Amino acid sequence: MSDGKLRPEDDGRDFASAAWSIPSYLLAGMILYGGAGMLLSRWTGVVAFTPIGLILGVALAVYLVYRKYGS
């Protein structure tokens, strides 16, 4: 590059972006689906929905991270 400008993939911002977004996906999945499971547990009286929601949220978040940053 003759004009001396850095491309976004050359300055390390992609790594910093991934370092913040991966834990954000995991936390958001746990909060969203765990919260939905908790509400469903309170509504139905079946306490198994809370851990099912948490596990489902983490599994979906891992899938999204794999789709976005995986090979």
N, C-alpha and C positions, 0 to 999 in steps of 0.2 A: 504494500500500500504506500503509494508515494506521497499522499497528502498528510500522513502522520496521525490520522485519527485511529483510535482503537475501536475494534468491533466489540459488541457486547460479549461475545463468547471468549474474547481474549483477556478481559480484565477481571475475571473471577467472580462476577456478579451472579452467574448461574449457580455456582456452588453455594453462595450465601443465600440465594433465593430458595434453593432446595433445602438447605439446612433449616430454614424457618418454616417452609411450607409442609414438610413431612410431619413434624410434630403437630402442626396446626390441623392437618387432615386427621391425625389420630385422635387428638382431643375433641375435635368437632364431631367425629363419628361417635365417640363414646358419649359425649354430652347429648347429642341429638337423639340417637337411638336408645341410649340408656334412659334418657328422660321420657321418651315415648313408652318404653317398657315399664318405667315406674308409674306413669299415668295409667297405663293399661292394667298394671297390677292393682293399683288402688281402685280402679273402676270395677274390675272383675273379682278381686279378692284372691287371685292366684299370684303368689309371690314369685313364681318362676319366670314371669315375663321380664323382670328387671335384669337378671343376669343374661337372659336370652337377648335382650336388646343391647346390652353392653357388648356381648360377644359378636353379635351381628354388626354392630357399629364399627368395631375394630376390624373385623374381617372385610367389610366394605371399604374401609379406609386404606387397609393394606392393598386391596385390589386397585384402588384409585392411584395410590402411590406407585404401584408396579406399572400400571398403564401409562402414567405420566413420565416416570423417571427410569423405568426398567428397560430392558432390551427388547 
